[in-house]
Amino acid sequence: MNRPSRFYRVLAGLLVYISCVVFTSADPTGIDYICGENVILQQNIQNSYTSACYALVKPEVRSKYPAVYDGSTTFHVFDAVLFAWPLLKNNKVYAKGLPGDLRLIIDSSCNFFGIIIRSKTSPDRRCYPHIELPRENDLFHSRDVRMLPGFRGYKCDKRIYDIIRLEYVLQETLKKYKIWESENSVSIPKGLTAIDQLFGESVLLLPSQVINSPAEINHLPLYLSLMVIDSQHQLLGMVNRVGTRWEKCAVLWEREPELPRVVDRTRNSIGERLFSGAGGYRCKSLLFTRESVNSHMQVACTLITPPDGIPASNWKINLTSLGIKPIIGKHELWKMNLKLPESNEPVDVINTKISNKAVIVLDQQCNFYGVYWHAFKVLTLCVDLSLFPSPKRPRYKS
């Protein structure tokens, strides 16, 4: 293997320096996250977070990651976009290929927001770090309903049982039992004495997975984990067999993310500066919302502002190695590529991907000049979709 050139080493060090120094970021919490029925280790999260921040600092035109992410339903962010980076379950860092269904979410300043599970058939779901259930006294005095934890499932030994999956198994199993009971084949098994004592009442037992025949009921005591329901078929909990004993499974709770609040009229709820004139644009068939344009402006503005102690002239030279570059010509302007959401990646009539060549243009003072289509070294102004008159802003003229 050839040793990297001195230039490569210097450039790599520069990018690490920029991603670590320029952005004052909130790192991952250093704890494991639960995603569905998988546990994502904190080291895996940290490695992917580092890669996501690196990619945000130096975006590749051909890569759709980090992709724009709408965090309104998952993180209550309505006035900005977030950025999504693939998080792999095998403890590897995403480079290319299939991205899987997990996404690590950061904002324009590389603050860690969390992890979500993407699905084509259902809304995105947050992953979560398990928290302990607050004491009853704390719950009683809590005035903010968002401070109350949400029930997410059970942990039986090292196995995670997601509540959505359990509810599906419960309903499907009850349907089968109803048919079998009408045929006098089988009834729902009553709880064992040891399990009744754990719950302080007579309970019924169901397997933790859907069964397909009445004959499988005979093997119920062999299951390592069982669902416990009452006479009204309401889920009471789960039990786990340890040797010859039965133990209650741990209950998993998640705390709802705090609602971002606007405390400065010149900034949005996640602290991004509100750039004068930034609005929605259409570039060919690609749409960019006002929130997306403003968040990209925050990334670019942070990058072109020299850190304390570094001369502006030196910093300007460094920026040319990043995704944000000076426009060729007499004008002291800068451009940076715009990213798209994953779900809105458009295709043309022959079903080939449209190459995204949209860029934002700004000057050294972070004044917004508009969104342009950059092709063949020519900048063409995209269509401004602002519904209301916006403040006058300078225009780039080629």
N, C-alpha and C positions, 0 to 999 in steps of 0.2 A: 504494500500500500504506500502510495506517495505521501510524503509529509505535506501538510498544508503550507502554502506560501505565506510569507510574512504579511502580505497584504490581506490575505484571508483571515489570519489570526487577529490583525489589527481591526478589521471590519467586524469580525465576530465579537471582539471585546467591546467595540463601540456600541453595537446594537444591544448587548447585554447591559451596558452602562446606561444607555438611553432608556431602555424599558424599566430599569430599576430606579433611576434617579429622577427622570422627568416626571413620571407619574407618581403621585402620592397615593398609593393604593391600599385598599383593605384586603389583605391576604385571606385565603381560606382559613377556617377556624382551627385547623389542625386536628380535626376529629373525623371519624368515619361517617358516611352518609348511607341511608337505606333507600334504595331505588327499587320499588316493587318488592320482589323477593330476593334481591341481590344486595350485598353489602359492598360498598365502594370504599376502599381503604384510603386514609387521608394522604398517604404518600402518592398514590395514583392521582388524587385530586390536585395535589400541589404541583406535580409534574405537568399535568394538563393545563393548569392555570398559568404556569410559566410559559408554555407554548402558545397559549391563547393571547397573552399580553405581547409576546414577541410578534405574533402575526398581526395584532392590532397596530403595533408600531410600524411594521414593515409589511403592508398588505401586498399580496401578489395579485396581479390583475386576473390571472387565469383561475385562481382559487376562489370559491364562493365562501370560504371560511376565513375569518369569523363572519358568519352571516348575521344580517340584521334580525333582531328578535323583538316581537311585541310582548312586553311584559305586563300588560294591563290586567290580565286575569290571574296570572301566577304570582306576580310581585307587586301589583297595584301601582304600576308606573304607567301613567296615561299621557304624560307630556314629554316623553323622550323615548328613544329606542335603546335597547340593550343589544349585546352581541353574543352569539352562540358559537361554541367551539365543541367538536365531537369529543366525547369522553368514552374511552373504550373500557370494557369490563375485564379485559385480560391483563390489566396493569401496564399496557403499552401506551405510548403517546401517539396520537393520530398524526399521520403524515399524508397519506393519500389512500384511495380505495373506499370501501364501504364504511360509512361513518357510524353505523349502528343507530340505536334509538335514544342514547343519552346525550345531553348537551350541558356543558358548563357555561354559565351565564355571567358575563361581566358588563360593566358600563364603559362609557367613553374615557373614563379616567382609570380603567383597569381595576375598579373595585369589584370584588367578588360578590355576586348576588345569590348564587345557589346553583342547583342542578335540577334539570327537568327531564321527564320521560316524554318523548314524542310518539304519537300514534296517528296512523292514517284514519282510524275509525272513531277516535274519541279525543276530547280536549287534552291538552298537555297537562301533566301532573308533576307537582313538585316532589323531588326527593327531600329527605329530611334527616337531620341528626336527632337521634332519640333523646327525649328529655324525661325527667322524672315528673310524675303528676304532682302538682302543687297541693299543699295541705288544704283541707276543707275551709279553714279560716281564711286562707289567701284567696280561694275561689269566691267566698261569700263577699269579701270586701272589694273584689275587682270590679271597677266600673267600666272597663274597656273590654268588650266581648272578644276583641282580637287577642287579648292577653290570655284567654282561656285556651288550653291546648285542645287539639283535635285528635280523635282516636284514629289510628292508622293500621292497626293489626296486632299480631302476636309474634313473640319470639320463643320458640320451643327448642331449648338447647341452642344449637347453631343455625337452626332453620327458621327463616322468616316466612310468615303467612300474612299476605297483604289482605286488608279487609275487603277490597273490591273483589278479589279472587275468592275469598271465603264466602261472600254473599252469593256469588254465582254458584259455587259448589253447593251451598245450603239450599238454594231454590231448586236447582236441578235434582238434587237428591230427594228433596221432599216431594217433587213431582213423581219420581219413580216409586217412592214409598206409597204414595196415594194409589197408584195403579196396582202395586203388589198387594196392598191391604184389601182392595176391592176384590182381588182374586184369592184372598185368604192365604196368600203365600208367606207373608212376613209382616211384622210390625216393627216400629222403631224400638231398638233395644233400650231397656232401662239402664240407668247408671249403675256402676259397681258401688258397693258399700263405701269403699275408700274414697271414691270420687264424690258420692253424695255428702260425705263428711267434709270434704274440701269446700263445697259450695253451701253447706248448711241446709240443704233441701234435696228432695228426690229429683233427679235430673234424667234426661235422655241423652244418648250418645249417637254421634254420627261420625263417619270417617272424614278425614281432611281432604279427600279427593272423591270425585264422583264415582260411584260404583255402578256396574252395568247389569248385575244379576243378583237375585236374592241369595244365591249360594255364597256370595262374598260376605254376607253378614256373619257367617260362622267364623270368619277370620278376623272379626273386628278387634278382639283383644290383642291380636298380634301387631296392630298398628302402633307405631311409636307415638303418634299424636292423634288426638281426637277432638272434635268439636263437641261442646257441651251446650245443650239447649233446654229450655223449660217446657212445660206442658203446652204452652201457646206457641211453641216452635220459635222462640226468640233466643238469639245467641247470647249465652251467659259468659262464655270464655272458652279456653282450650286447655287441655291437659297433655302432659308429656310423660311417657313411661321411662323411668330411670331404674334399670334392673327390674326388681319386683315391685317397686313403688310407683305411684302416680303423683305428679306435681303439677301445680298450676303453671301455665306458660306466662311469661312476662308480657305485660300490655305495652304496646308501643304508642307513643304520643308525639305529636308535632305542634310546635308553637307557630301560629299564623305570623307571616312577615308583617313588620310594622308598616303602617300606611305612611308613605313619604309626605312631607308637609313643605309648602312653600313659605319660606321665612324672609325671602328677599325678592322683591318684584323684578329685579334685574336677572334673576336666575330661576330655573325650573325646580321641580320637587327633588331632583337628585343632585342639585348643585351646579348644573351646567349653566354657563352664561347664555342669555338669550340674545342671539346675534341679530342686529338690525337688518331687516329685509329678507332674512332667511325664510323661505316658503317652500311649498310643494312644486315639483317640476315633472314634466313628461319629456323623456328623451327617447324618440322613436316610439316603441311600444312599452318602454320601461317607465314605471311610475316610482317617484321618490317623494315621500311625505315630508311635510314641514318638520316633523319631529326627527325624521331620519337625517335631513339636511343639517339641522341644528346640531345634532349629536356628532355628525361627522366633522362639522366645523369645530366642535370642542376638541376632538382628537387632533385636528390639524393645528389649531391655535396653540394647544399645549406643546406640540412638537416644535413649532417654529420659534417659540419663546425661549431664548437661551437660559439655561440654569444659572443660578448665582455663581459668579466667579469665572464664567467662561465668556470671552469676548464674542460679540455678535458676528464678527467676520469669520472667526473659527467655526462657530456653530453653523453658519450658513454653508460652509464647505461640507460639514458632516451630514447635513440634511440631504444632500444629493444622493447619498447611498440608501436613503429610505424611500418609501412609497410616495412621499411628498417631495416634489421637485420644482425648481424654478422654471417659469415659462421662458422659452427662448425669445429674445427680442430686447427692446429698450425698457420694457416695463418690469418693475421689481415686484412681480406677482408669483404666487405659488399655487400649485394644484395638488389634489389628492384624490385617489379613486374612491368612488362611492360603492358600497356593498348593497346587496339585495337580500330580502328574506328568502329562506329556503323554499317556502311554499309558493312563492310568486315568481319562480324562475321561468320566464316566458320562452316559448318556442315559436318558430315561424312556420309558414305553410308547408314546408317540406320536412317539418319535425326535426330540425336541427337547432341547437342552442344559439340564441342571439349573443354575440359577444358584447359584454357590457363595457362601454368605453366612456361612461359618464364620470365627470370629475367636478369637484367644487373648486372654485378659484377665490383666493383671498390674498391680501397684501401682508406686509410685515407687521402691521398694526392690527391684524385680525379683522379687517373690514371685509365683509362678504361681497363678492363680485358676481355671484350667480353660479348656476350649474350649466356645464357645457359638455358637448360631445367631442371627445378628442380623438380624431382619426386622421392618419396621414399628416401628422404635425399641424393640423388645422383645428382650431377651436370654434365650434358652432354652438351658439346659445340655444339651450333647450327651452321648451314652452313653460312659462311661468303659470302655475295653476292657482295662484292666490285668488281667493274669491273676493277679497276686500282690498282696497288701495293700500299698498305697503309703502314704507318710507323710501324716498329716493336713494338709490345706491349707484355707485360707479359701475360702468360697463367696460369690459375689456374690448378693445378694437384691434383687430389683427392688421 
